[in-house]
Amino acid sequence: MGEDELTDSYAAEVAASMAAEAEARLSEVVNPDEEARFASLSLVELVSSGGGPDLVRAIMVRLGEVRAALVGHGGAVVVDNSKVITAQNGSQSLELQLNLDGACVACGAAPGTLQGIQNDLLMDKEVSVVTFSSAMLDHFDDLTSEFLQLHANVKFV
């Protein structure tokens, strides 16, 4: 087995282990019936009707492994702004501006957390744009703030 094959094999094993651990941690704190209910809600309809706490819960159930980190570390997603947009073909989707709350606000793992949130939400057909509030950058020192803006691969507004 070559070095590249060994690296790929190890990466796949680690990814599977992380996924299993995330699933196990979430299974301890989530109600499957509530999860199914929130997963079935339309994000566009929730925003159109004013959002509220159901919007945040519906967003959270759409997150993958990053959700286990958020929940496990006492963090949360906050919707600072949401907007329904209509494409030329008539389909509707959302532009979301998000923020972090709780222990995740100034965490050193923020670049990975933000990227994970963005990637997971962009997999949902009802979400077309995910940005993050630039106000969150105030919780970091200058070096970390600059790092986030340059290397987190997310947009701050």
C-alpha positions as CSV (number, residue, x, y, z in Angstrom):
1,M,0.0,0.0,0.0
2,G,1.5,3.4,-1.1
3,E,1.7,6.4,1.1
4,D,-1.3,8.1,-0.6
5,E,-3.4,5.0,-0.2
6,L,-2.5,4.8,3.4
7,T,-3.3,8.4,4.0
8,D,-6.7,8.0,2.3
9,S,-7.5,4.9,4.2
10,Y,-6.6,6.6,7.5
11,A,-8.6,9.7,6.6
12,A,-11.7,7.5,5.8
13,E,-11.3,5.7,9.1
14,V,-11.1,8.9,11.1
15,A,-14.1,10.4,9.2
16,A,-16.2,7.3,10.0
17,S,-15.1,7.4,13.6
18,M,-16.0,11.1,13.9
19,A,-19.4,10.6,12.3
20,A,-20.2,7.7,14.6
21,E,-19.1,9.8,17.7
22,A,-21.2,12.8,16.5
23,E,-24.2,10.6,16.0
24,A,-23.8,9.0,19.4
25,R,-23.5,12.4,21.2
26,L,-26.5,13.8,19.4
27,S,-28.6,10.7,20.1
28,E,-28.1,11.4,23.9
29,V,-29.7,14.9,23.6
30,V,-32.2,14.9,20.7
31,N,-35.8,13.6,20.5
32,P,-36.2,11.7,17.2
33,D,-39.9,12.7,16.9
34,E,-39.0,16.4,17.3
35,E,-36.1,16.0,14.9
36,A,-38.3,14.6,12.3
37,R,-40.9,17.3,12.8
38,F,-38.3,20.1,12.5
39,A,-36.6,18.5,9.5
40,S,-39.9,18.4,7.7
41,L,-40.6,22.1,8.1
42,S,-39.9,24.4,5.2
43,L,-37.3,27.0,6.0
44,V,-38.8,29.4,3.4
45,E,-42.2,29.1,5.0
46,L,-40.8,29.6,8.5
47,V,-39.0,32.8,7.4
48,S,-42.1,34.0,5.5
49,S,-44.2,33.6,8.7
50,G,-41.7,35.4,10.9
51,G,-39.2,32.8,11.8
52,G,-39.0,32.5,15.6
53,P,-37.5,29.7,17.6
54,D,-38.8,27.0,15.2
55,L,-36.5,28.5,12.5
56,V,-33.4,28.0,14.6
57,R,-34.4,24.4,15.5
58,A,-35.2,23.7,11.8
59,I,-31.7,25.0,10.9
60,M,-30.1,23.0,13.6
61,V,-31.6,19.7,12.4
62,R,-30.1,20.4,9.0
63,L,-26.5,20.5,10.4
64,G,-24.4,17.4,10.3
65,E,-21.4,16.6,12.5
66,V,-20.8,20.2,13.3
67,R,-24.1,20.2,15.3
68,A,-22.6,17.7,17.8
69,A,-19.7,20.2,18.4
70,L,-22.2,23.1,18.8
71,V,-24.5,21.2,21.2
72,G,-21.7,19.5,23.0
73,H,-19.8,22.7,23.8
74,G,-22.8,24.8,24.8
75,G,-23.0,26.8,21.6
76,A,-25.9,27.7,19.4
77,V,-26.7,29.3,16.0
78,V,-28.5,32.6,16.0
79,V,-30.3,34.0,12.9
80,D,-29.4,37.7,12.6
81,N,-31.1,38.1,9.3
82,S,-33.1,36.0,6.9
83,K,-34.5,36.9,3.5
84,V,-36.6,34.9,1.0
85,I,-35.3,35.4,-2.5
86,T,-37.1,34.3,-5.7
87,A,-35.0,33.0,-8.7
88,Q,-35.9,33.7,-12.3
89,N,-37.5,30.2,-12.5
90,G,-39.9,31.2,-9.6
91,S,-38.3,28.9,-7.0
92,Q,-37.7,30.4,-3.6
93,S,-34.8,30.1,-1.3
94,L,-33.1,31.8,1.6
95,E,-30.3,34.2,2.3
96,L,-29.2,33.6,5.9
97,Q,-27.0,35.8,8.0
98,L,-26.0,33.7,11.1
99,N,-24.1,34.3,14.3
100,L,-22.9,32.0,17.1
101,D,-24.0,32.2,20.7
102,G,-22.9,30.6,23.9
103,A,-19.5,28.9,24.3
104,C,-18.9,28.9,20.5
105,V,-18.7,32.7,20.2
106,A,-15.0,33.0,20.7
107,C,-13.9,29.4,20.3
108,G,-10.6,28.6,18.6
109,A,-12.4,26.1,16.4
110,A,-14.6,28.8,14.9
111,P,-13.2,28.5,11.4
112,G,-14.1,24.8,11.1
113,T,-17.5,25.4,12.9
114,L,-18.5,28.2,10.6
115,Q,-17.4,26.3,7.5
116,G,-19.3,23.2,8.6
117,I,-22.5,25.2,9.3
118,Q,-22.2,26.9,5.9
119,N,-21.5,23.7,4.0
120,D,-24.3,21.8,5.7
121,L,-26.9,24.5,5.1
122,L,-25.9,25.0,1.5
123,M,-26.8,21.3,0.9
124,D,-30.4,22.2,1.6
125,K,-32.3,23.2,-1.6
126,E,-34.0,26.0,0.4
127,V,-30.8,27.8,1.3
128,S,-28.8,29.7,-1.4
129,V,-26.6,32.0,0.6
130,V,-25.1,31.7,4.1
131,T,-23.1,34.6,5.6
132,F,-22.0,35.3,9.1
133,S,-22.3,38.5,11.2
134,S,-19.2,40.6,11.3
135,A,-20.1,41.4,14.9
136,M,-18.9,38.0,15.9
137,L,-15.4,39.1,15.0
138,D,-15.4,41.5,17.9
139,H,-15.2,38.5,20.3
140,F,-11.8,37.5,18.9
141,D,-8.4,39.2,19.2
142,D,-7.1,41.0,16.1
143,L,-5.0,38.1,15.0
144,T,-7.8,35.5,15.2
145,S,-10.3,37.9,13.6
146,E,-7.9,38.4,10.7
147,F,-7.3,34.7,10.4
148,L,-11.1,34.1,10.3
149,Q,-11.6,36.6,7.6
150,L,-8.8,35.3,5.5
151,H,-9.0,31.5,6.0
152,A,-12.4,30.5,7.2
153,N,-13.8,30.3,3.7
154,V,-17.0,32.1,4.8
155,K,-18.2,35.6,4.3
156,F,-18.7,38.1,7.1
157,V,-21.2,41.0,6.6
